[in-house]
Amino acid sequence: MIALYRRIYNFDSPLFWYATSSVPPIHIIVKNGHVTLKGIVANQGDSDLAYIAAGQVSGVFDVKNELQVEQRVDEKVSRK
């Protein structure tokens, strides 16, 4: 589903920078109109944006958001 990829990684989208890495960290899995988003994003806002963008694509029936927010080093230290 190219339209889904383009919707999430559009060059004027805040999520575009994810597409510039050799292996984009947002994995888009499509099966019969059902979309699953997997991977790691920098913050909850990016996770929400990807979820909303995926849901706006024609032919998508539902979206399961399994994106995880990466923990920054300073957050890991403060939790110990």
Sequence and secondary structure as in RCSB ss.txt:
>XXXX:A:sequence
MIALYRRIYNFDSPLFWYATSSVPPIHIIVKNGHVTLKGIVANQGDSDLAYIAAGQVSGVFDVKNELQVEQRVDE
KVSRK
>XXXX:A:secstr
 HHHHHHHH TTSTTHHHHTSSS SEEEEEETTEEEEEEEESSHHHHHHHHHHHHTSTT  EEEEEEEE   HHH
HHHT 
